[in-house]
Amino acid sequence: MDLKLAGRTALVTGASVGIGRAIALALSAEGVRVAVTARRVDKLRELAAEIVAAGGAEPVLIEQDMYAEDAAARIAAAARAGLGAVDILVNNAGGSRSFKDLHVSEAQWQEAITLNFHRPRQLGDALIDSMIERGWGRVICITGKSEPEHINGAFCAKAGMHSWAKGLSRMVGKHGVTVNCIPPGRIHSEQILRNYTPEYRQWQSDNEIPVGRYGEPEELADLVCFLASPRAAYITGAVIPVDGGLRRYQF
């Protein structure tokens, strides 16, 4: 299937490893020129070399700590300067902030909400007007589950992202811009390997995931490519899990 993405441009945050890296590679393989951002510029250079070796266009590399107060403005400006315009925004940066204590500091809450809600929202705000002006755009947010076992600052922020994305989708749909969210399940990544033992991963695969295994970043990246494409023009305001059936909610 031709996704009709050749010649488009995309900004992918948190692109140095894992899901973000797979998304950047997949979009590049479809003919999209990408701008990629992360803190670890050495990893971005490795990604760029792989993209070019595979025949993709040289990506724009943006070294940026997302927690910096002006991060969204700096990233948006660098992406526009390098790409000319941003057709597709993939908000992937963020990460779990598990609060296992009943009370945590305001600083911990601020970090969790900033990284997982404010920065992706601000990036969307910085880029949405130009998408509207061109009559075409895609905002895709990699979010998280809605079934926390205990308080997790990131999950609270991701729930906010779902609400923001749904509201935004209703305001920009008539301009050819779609806004969707993808909550990953257990997708192999640095974070997964760091936080879960091989024994637990095997137990969960056998007992909680209907397809019987953890997912690969490329399997989520495939959905991103489809949602980014003109073929997904009638899908907006949606929350579409990629989780092997792990989540039990019905909608």
C-alpha positions in Angstrom: 0.0 0.0 0.0 1.3 3.4 -1.0 0.8 5.7 2.0 1.3 8.8 -0.1 3.8 10.3 2.4 6.7 11.0 0.1 7.7 14.6 0.3 6.1 15.3 3.6 8.0 16.5 6.7 7.8 15.3 10.3 9.1 16.3 13.7 9.6 13.3 16.1 10.5 14.0 19.7 12.3 11.5 22.0 13.8 9.9 18.8 17.1 8.7 20.1 16.0 5.2 21.1 13.1 2.8 21.3 9.7 3.9 19.9 10.7 7.3 18.8 13.7 5.9 16.9 11.5 3.3 15.2 9.0 6.0 14.2 11.7 8.2 12.7 13.1 5.3 10.7 9.6 4.2 9.5 8.6 7.6 8.4 11.9 8.1 6.6 11.4 4.8 4.8 8.1 6.2 3.5 9.8 9.2 2.0 9.3 11.7 4.8 12.1 14.0 5.7 12.3 14.1 9.5 13.6 16.4 12.3 14.5 14.4 15.4 15.1 15.6 18.9 16.4 14.2 22.1 19.1 14.9 24.7 21.6 12.4 23.5 22.9 13.8 20.3 25.3 10.9 19.8 22.3 8.6 19.5 20.7 11.0 17.0 23.8 11.0 14.9 23.6 7.1 14.9 20.0 7.4 13.8 20.8 9.8 11.1 23.5 7.6 9.7 21.1 4.7 9.6 18.4 6.7 7.8 20.9 8.0 5.2 22.3 4.5 4.7 18.8 3.2 4.0 18.3 5.8 1.3 16.4 8.4 3.3 16.9 12.1 3.4 19.4 13.6 5.8 17.4 14.3 9.0 17.5 17.5 11.0 19.1 16.9 14.4 17.9 18.9 17.4 19.7 18.4 20.7 17.3 19.6 23.4 16.3 18.8 27.0 12.5 18.8 27.0 12.4 20.0 30.6 14.0 23.4 29.7 11.5 26.2 29.9 11.8 27.2 26.3 12.2 23.7 24.9 9.0 23.6 22.8 9.7 27.0 21.2 13.3 26.1 20.5 12.4 22.7 19.0 9.6 24.1 16.8 11.9 26.9 15.5 14.7 24.5 14.7 12.4 22.1 13.0 10.9 24.8 10.8 14.3 26.2 10.0 15.6 22.8 9.0 12.5 21.4 7.2 10.8 24.6 5.9 7.5 23.5 7.4 6.3 20.6 9.7 3.5 18.5 8.2 3.5 15.8 10.9 4.2 16.2 14.6 4.9 13.0 16.6 4.9 13.8 20.3 6.8 10.8 21.7 9.1 12.3 24.4 8.2 11.6 28.0 8.3 8.7 30.4 6.8 6.9 33.4 6.9 8.8 36.7 5.8 6.1 39.2 4.8 7.6 42.6 4.7 4.6 44.9 4.6 6.8 48.0 1.3 8.4 49.0 2.8 11.8 49.2 5.5 13.1 46.8 7.0 16.6 46.3 5.5 19.3 44.1 8.8 19.2 42.1 8.1 15.6 41.2 4.6 16.4 40.0 5.8 19.5 38.1 8.4 17.4 36.2 5.9 14.6 35.4 3.2 17.0 34.1 5.7 19.3 32.3 7.4 16.4 30.3 4.3 14.5 29.6 1.6 17.2 29.1 2.9 20.7 28.8 5.8 20.2 26.4 3.8 18.1 23.8 0.9 20.5 24.2 3.2 23.5 23.6 4.7 21.9 20.5 1.3 21.3 19.1 0.3 24.9 19.8 3.5 26.1 18.1 3.0 24.2 14.9 -0.8 24.0 14.5 -1.3 27.4 12.9 1.0 26.6 10.0 -0.8 23.2 9.4 -4.1 25.0 9.3 -2.7 27.6 6.8 -1.5 24.8 4.5 -4.8 22.9 4.9 -3.1 19.6 6.0 -1.4 18.3 9.1 -1.1 15.5 11.5 -0.5 15.5 15.3 0.1 12.1 16.8 0.8 11.7 20.5 2.3 8.6 22.0 0.6 8.5 25.4 0.0 5.8 28.0 -2.4 3.5 29.7 -5.5 4.6 31.7 -5.3 1.8 34.3 -2.6 2.8 36.9 -1.9 0.4 39.7 -1.0 3.4 41.9 -0.4 7.1 41.3 1.8 7.7 38.3 2.4 11.3 37.4 3.0 10.4 33.7 -0.3 8.6 33.5 -2.2 11.6 34.9 -0.5 13.8 32.3 -1.2 11.3 29.5 -4.9 11.3 30.4 -4.7 15.0 30.0 -3.2 14.5 26.6 -6.1 12.4 25.5 -8.5 15.1 26.5 -6.4 17.8 24.9 -6.1 15.9 21.7 -9.8 15.1 21.5 -10.6 18.8 22.0 -8.1 20.0 19.5 -9.3 17.5 16.9 -12.7 19.0 17.0 -11.3 22.5 16.3 -9.0 21.7 13.4 -10.6 18.8 11.5 -12.3 21.1 9.0 -8.8 22.4 8.1 -7.5 19.0 7.0 -5.6 18.4 10.3 -6.1 15.3 12.3 -5.1 14.6 16.0 -4.8 11.1 17.4 -3.2 9.3 20.4 -1.5 5.9 20.6 -1.1 4.4 24.1 1.6 1.7 23.9 1.4 -1.5 25.8 4.5 -3.4 26.7 6.8 -2.4 23.8 10.5 -3.4 24.0 12.6 -0.4 25.0 15.4 0.7 27.3 12.8 1.6 29.9 11.1 -1.8 29.8 14.4 -3.7 30.0 15.5 -1.5 32.9 12.3 -1.8 34.9 11.2 -5.4 34.3 13.1 -8.6 34.8 13.2 -11.3 32.1 11.2 -13.5 34.5 8.4 -10.9 34.9 8.3 -10.2 31.2 7.8 -13.8 30.4 5.2 -14.2 33.1 3.2 -11.2 31.8 3.5 -12.4 28.2 2.1 -15.8 29.2 -0.6 -14.6 31.5 -1.7 -11.1 30.7 -1.0 -10.4 27.0 -3.4 -12.2 24.7 -0.9 -12.4 21.8 1.6 -13.9 24.2 4.6 -11.5 23.8 5.9 -8.0 24.2 5.6 -5.8 21.1 8.4 -4.3 19.0 8.8 -0.5 18.4 8.3 -1.1 14.7 4.8 -2.4 15.3 3.8 0.9 16.8 5.6 2.8 14.2 3.6 1.2 11.5 0.4 2.7 13.0 2.0 6.1 13.2 2.8 6.0 9.5 -0.7 5.1 8.6 -2.2 7.8 10.9 0.2 10.3 9.4 -0.8 9.4 5.8 -3.6 10.8 3.7 -5.3 7.4 3.9 -6.2 8.1 7.5 -7.9 11.4 6.8 -11.1 10.3 8.4 -9.5 9.1 11.7 -9.2 11.9 14.2 -9.8 12.4 18.0 -9.1 8.7 18.4 -7.1 6.8 21.1 -5.8 3.6 19.5 -3.8 1.2 21.8 -1.0 -0.9 20.4 -0.7 -3.4 23.2 -1.3 -7.0 22.0 -4.7 -6.9 23.8 -3.2 -6.2 27.2 -5.7 -3.5 28.2 -9.1 -4.6 29.3 -11.1 -1.4 28.8 -13.8 -1.5 26.1 -13.3 1.9 24.6 
